[in-house]
Amino acid sequence: MTKQRRTFTPEFKREAASLVLDQGYSHIEAARSVGLVESALRRWVSQLQQERGGVTPASKALTPEQQKIQEREARINRLEREKSILKRLQRS
């Protein structure tokens, strides 16, 4: 019997991590209060600290600002791919 992996929204992750960063909960207290394992919460806290420091994460962003940055980077990448395709077609 396999255990189903739970998924959480970026908003939930951000709120859970803010219990530790902004409201003074310990990692253990916050994890228990929202029904998580401590290791997951520690990852989210670390990621939120980095995002608040301006680092764009490799995984899905938690803060709205970093989410916008990731969306814009994805759009730029798509536009650059389209541009290179058009250049190759023009050369043919």
Helices and strands as residue ranges (DSSP letters): H 10-21, H 27-34, H 38-52, H 64-91
